[in-house]
Amino acid sequence: MTEEIMANFDDQEILELWDRRAKDWDIPVGDDGDSNRILNSDPVLWSFAGNVAGLSVLDAGCGTGYLARQLCLKGASVTGIDFSPQMIEIAKFRASQNNLDIDFHLDSCTELKSLPDEQFDMIVSNYVLMDLLDLEGAIRAFNRVLKPSGIAILVFSHPCFPQGNSTTVNEDGTVSYSWASSYFERTQHNDEPWNHFTTPFIWFHRPLSDYWKVFKAAGFSVDEFEEPRITPERYYLAENDRKLFNSKTRPYSVVFKLQKVMRNS
């Protein structure tokens, strides 16, 4: 395994950043997810999840709760956790508006202290892992709270194509990605605010192979893997030609479907 990322920030400062952006976060995500989720990754997520009716599902890093609400509407028994009090407050309010019974509470994905062993049939973690300093701790915690043969569906930003470091260089939409350090080095990134956001985004780069190794070391097997892209039947959902072109030609994320490996007693 490669060397650990050296943090140069205070955990409380990171929490405060997410708290401060909670209301801004809820604007693009809303009830249906932002355009990237709608066009690209959510169809893969739901394909991997299958029928969730009657399943106990953990939304790990639930944010303002759009996915937890959708899971609940599809018949799952849902728990949503996030380390941001403001995110959880909004998630609870939005669920109550829709009379949805979802157990939202504060917890950290890297520990899941409030959750007992082998509680869930499924974990969904949607664009969370790249924001966690302790990836290994989170994946071990996910494995611990899953029932035997439970599955985890993990969506995170594609580490090979950092959108914050992308530049459109030609009118035909050609994109260039810049790297300040080796792709194979674990590094912290501080992205400037974009669109309507007013706080910077702090995230952690790891090569794709590191994720795979961490999943295996924690006791998971990889069942399915996809790099989401828009499919023809969803072209009409793209807001404009640029969105459609981008969704057809570049991967914004990766999606893993993991299965908890049965250990010999």
C-alpha positions as CSV (number, residue, x, y, z in Angstrom):
1,M,0.0,0.0,0.0
2,T,1.2,3.5,-0.8
3,E,2.1,5.9,2.0
4,E,-0.7,7.7,3.9
5,I,-1.8,11.2,2.9
6,M,-0.3,13.8,5.2
7,A,-3.2,16.0,6.4
8,N,-2.5,19.8,6.7
9,F,-5.8,20.8,8.1
10,D,-7.9,20.6,11.3
11,D,-10.7,18.1,11.3
12,Q,-13.0,20.7,12.9
13,E,-12.3,23.1,10.1
14,I,-13.3,20.5,7.5
15,L,-16.5,19.8,9.4
16,E,-17.3,23.5,9.5
17,L,-16.8,23.8,5.8
18,W,-19.4,21.1,5.1
19,D,-21.7,22.6,7.6
20,R,-21.4,26.0,6.0
21,R,-22.2,24.6,2.5
22,A,-25.1,22.4,3.5
23,K,-27.8,24.7,2.2
24,D,-25.8,25.4,-1.0
25,W,-25.3,21.6,-1.4
26,D,-29.1,21.0,-1.2
27,I,-29.7,23.4,-4.1
28,P,-28.3,21.3,-7.0
29,V,-29.0,17.9,-5.4
30,G,-32.6,18.5,-4.3
31,D,-34.8,15.5,-4.5
32,D,-33.4,13.9,-7.7
33,G,-29.7,14.5,-7.6
34,D,-27.6,16.9,-9.6
35,S,-27.2,16.6,-13.4
36,N,-24.2,14.3,-13.2
37,R,-26.0,11.9,-10.9
38,I,-29.2,12.0,-13.1
39,L,-27.4,11.7,-16.4
40,N,-24.6,9.3,-15.5
41,S,-24.1,7.6,-12.1
42,D,-27.6,7.1,-10.6
43,P,-28.7,4.7,-13.4
44,V,-25.7,2.5,-12.7
45,L,-26.2,2.8,-8.9
46,W,-29.8,1.6,-9.2
47,S,-28.9,-1.1,-11.7
48,F,-26.3,-2.5,-9.2
49,A,-28.7,-2.2,-6.3
50,G,-31.6,-3.9,-7.9
51,N,-34.9,-4.3,-5.9
52,V,-34.3,-2.8,-2.5
53,A,-37.8,-3.3,-1.1
54,G,-37.6,-4.9,2.3
55,L,-33.8,-4.5,2.6
56,S,-32.0,-2.6,5.5
57,V,-29.9,0.0,3.7
58,L,-27.3,2.4,5.1
59,D,-26.7,5.6,3.2
60,A,-23.2,6.3,4.4
61,G,-22.4,10.0,4.0
62,C,-26.0,10.9,3.1
63,G,-25.6,14.7,2.9
64,T,-29.0,16.3,2.6
65,G,-30.6,12.9,2.0
66,Y,-31.9,12.8,-1.5
67,L,-30.7,9.2,-2.0
68,A,-32.0,8.1,1.4
69,R,-35.4,9.4,0.4
70,Q,-35.4,7.6,-2.9
71,L,-34.4,4.4,-1.2
72,C,-37.2,4.7,1.3
73,L,-39.7,5.4,-1.5
74,K,-38.5,2.2,-3.1
75,G,-39.4,0.2,0.0
76,A,-36.1,0.0,1.9
77,S,-35.6,0.4,5.6
78,V,-33.1,3.3,5.6
79,T,-30.5,4.7,7.9
80,G,-28.7,7.8,6.9
81,I,-25.5,9.0,8.6
82,D,-23.3,12.0,8.0
83,F,-20.8,13.9,10.2
84,S,-22.2,17.3,9.4
85,P,-25.0,18.4,11.8
86,Q,-26.3,20.9,9.2
87,M,-26.6,18.2,6.5
88,I,-28.4,15.9,8.9
89,E,-30.8,18.7,9.9
90,I,-31.7,19.4,6.3
91,A,-32.1,15.6,5.6
92,K,-34.4,15.2,8.6
93,F,-36.5,18.2,7.5
94,R,-36.8,17.1,3.9
95,A,-37.8,13.5,5.0
96,S,-40.5,14.9,7.3
97,Q,-41.9,17.0,4.5
98,N,-42.5,13.8,2.6
99,N,-43.7,11.8,5.7
100,L,-40.8,9.4,5.2
101,D,-39.6,7.3,8.1
102,I,-35.8,7.4,7.9
103,D,-33.3,7.1,10.7
104,F,-30.9,10.1,10.2
105,H,-28.2,10.7,12.8
106,L,-24.7,12.0,13.2
107,D,-21.8,9.5,12.7
108,S,-18.5,9.3,10.8
109,C,-18.1,7.0,7.9
110,T,-14.6,6.1,9.0
111,E,-15.9,4.6,12.3
112,L,-19.7,4.1,12.3
113,K,-19.6,4.1,16.1
114,S,-23.3,4.3,16.5
115,L,-24.0,1.1,14.4
116,P,-23.7,-2.5,15.6
117,D,-22.1,-5.3,13.6
118,E,-23.9,-7.1,10.8
119,Q,-26.9,-4.8,10.7
120,F,-27.4,-4.0,7.0
121,D,-28.1,-5.9,3.8
122,M,-26.7,-3.0,1.7
123,I,-24.5,0.0,2.1
124,V,-24.6,2.8,-0.5
125,S,-22.0,5.5,-0.3
126,N,-22.5,8.1,-3.0
127,Y,-19.6,10.5,-3.8
128,V,-18.1,10.2,-0.4
129,L,-14.9,8.2,-0.4
130,M,-12.7,10.8,-2.1
131,D,-13.6,13.2,0.7
132,L,-12.4,10.9,3.5
133,L,-8.9,11.0,4.8
134,D,-9.1,7.5,6.3
135,L,-10.3,5.4,3.4
136,E,-9.1,2.1,5.1
137,G,-11.0,2.9,8.3
138,A,-14.2,3.6,6.3
139,I,-14.1,0.4,4.3
140,R,-13.4,-1.7,7.4
141,A,-16.4,-0.1,9.1
142,F,-18.6,-0.8,6.1
143,N,-17.6,-4.4,6.2
144,R,-18.3,-4.7,9.9
145,V,-21.8,-3.4,9.7
146,L,-22.8,-5.5,6.7
147,K,-24.6,-8.8,7.2
148,P,-22.8,-11.9,5.8
149,S,-22.8,-11.7,2.0
150,G,-24.1,-8.1,2.2
151,I,-23.2,-5.7,-0.6
152,A,-21.7,-2.2,-0.8
153,I,-22.3,0.1,-3.7
154,L,-19.6,2.8,-3.8
155,V,-19.8,5.8,-6.1
156,F,-16.9,8.2,-6.1
157,S,-15.2,10.7,-8.4
158,H,-13.0,9.1,-11.0
159,P,-9.4,9.4,-9.8
160,C,-8.0,9.3,-13.3
161,F,-9.9,12.4,-14.5
162,P,-10.0,15.1,-11.9
163,Q,-12.6,17.6,-13.0
164,G,-11.2,20.3,-10.9
165,N,-8.0,20.1,-13.0
166,S,-9.6,19.9,-16.4
167,T,-9.5,22.6,-19.1
168,T,-11.4,22.7,-22.3
169,V,-8.7,23.5,-24.9
170,N,-10.5,23.5,-28.2
171,E,-14.0,24.5,-29.5
172,D,-14.7,20.9,-30.3
173,G,-14.7,20.1,-26.6
174,T,-11.2,18.6,-26.3
175,V,-10.3,18.4,-22.6
176,S,-6.9,18.5,-21.0
177,Y,-6.2,17.2,-17.4
178,S,-3.3,18.7,-15.5
179,W,-1.4,16.9,-12.7
180,A,0.8,18.8,-10.2
181,S,2.1,15.5,-8.7
182,S,2.4,11.9,-9.6
183,Y,-0.9,10.1,-10.3
184,F,0.4,7.2,-8.1
185,E,0.9,9.5,-5.1
186,R,-1.8,10.0,-2.5
187,T,-2.4,13.7,-2.2
188,Q,-4.7,16.2,-0.6
189,H,-6.4,18.7,-3.0
190,N,-8.0,22.0,-2.1
191,D,-10.4,23.1,-5.0
192,E,-11.6,26.6,-5.2
193,P,-15.4,27.2,-4.8
194,W,-17.4,26.8,-8.1
195,N,-20.8,27.8,-9.3
196,H,-22.8,29.1,-6.4
197,F,-20.6,27.6,-3.7
198,T,-18.6,29.9,-1.4
199,T,-16.4,27.4,0.5
200,P,-13.4,25.4,-0.9
201,F,-13.6,21.7,-1.5
202,I,-11.0,19.5,0.2
203,W,-10.6,16.0,-1.2
204,F,-8.1,13.2,-1.3
205,H,-6.6,11.7,-4.4
206,R,-5.7,8.0,-4.5
207,P,-4.9,5.9,-7.6
208,L,-7.7,3.6,-8.7
209,S,-5.6,0.5,-7.8
210,D,-5.3,1.7,-4.2
211,Y,-9.1,1.6,-3.9
212,W,-9.2,-1.9,-5.3
213,K,-6.5,-3.1,-2.8
214,V,-8.3,-1.4,0.2
215,F,-11.6,-3.1,-0.7
216,K,-9.9,-6.5,-0.9
217,A,-7.9,-6.0,2.3
218,A,-11.1,-5.2,4.2
219,G,-12.8,-8.4,3.2
220,F,-14.7,-7.5,0.0
221,S,-14.7,-9.1,-3.4
222,V,-15.5,-6.9,-6.5
223,D,-18.8,-8.1,-8.0
224,E,-19.3,-5.3,-10.6
225,F,-17.5,-2.2,-11.8
226,E,-18.5,0.6,-14.1
227,E,-17.4,4.0,-15.3
228,P,-20.8,5.7,-15.8
229,R,-21.7,7.5,-19.0
230,I,-25.0,8.6,-20.4
231,T,-27.0,6.1,-22.4
232,P,-29.0,6.9,-25.5
233,E,-32.4,6.6,-23.8
234,R,-31.4,9.4,-21.4
235,Y,-29.9,11.9,-24.0
236,Y,-33.1,14.0,-23.8
237,L,-32.4,14.7,-20.1
238,A,-29.2,16.7,-20.9
239,E,-29.7,20.4,-20.4
240,N,-27.7,21.4,-23.4
241,D,-25.4,20.0,-26.1
242,R,-22.3,20.6,-23.9
243,K,-23.7,18.5,-21.1
244,L,-24.6,15.8,-23.5
245,F,-21.2,15.8,-25.1
246,N,-19.4,15.7,-21.8
247,S,-21.5,12.9,-20.5
248,K,-20.9,10.9,-23.6
249,T,-17.1,11.4,-23.8
250,R,-15.7,11.6,-20.3
251,P,-16.1,9.6,-17.1
252,Y,-16.9,11.7,-14.0
253,S,-17.0,8.8,-11.6
254,V,-16.6,5.1,-10.9
255,V,-19.0,2.7,-9.3
256,F,-18.1,-0.5,-7.5
257,K,-20.4,-3.2,-6.3
258,L,-18.7,-5.1,-3.5
259,Q,-19.7,-8.2,-1.7
260,K,-18.7,-9.1,1.8
261,V,-16.6,-12.2,1.7
262,M,-17.7,-15.0,4.0
263,R,-14.9,-15.8,6.4
264,N,-14.2,-19.4,7.5
265,S,-14.8,-19.8,11.2
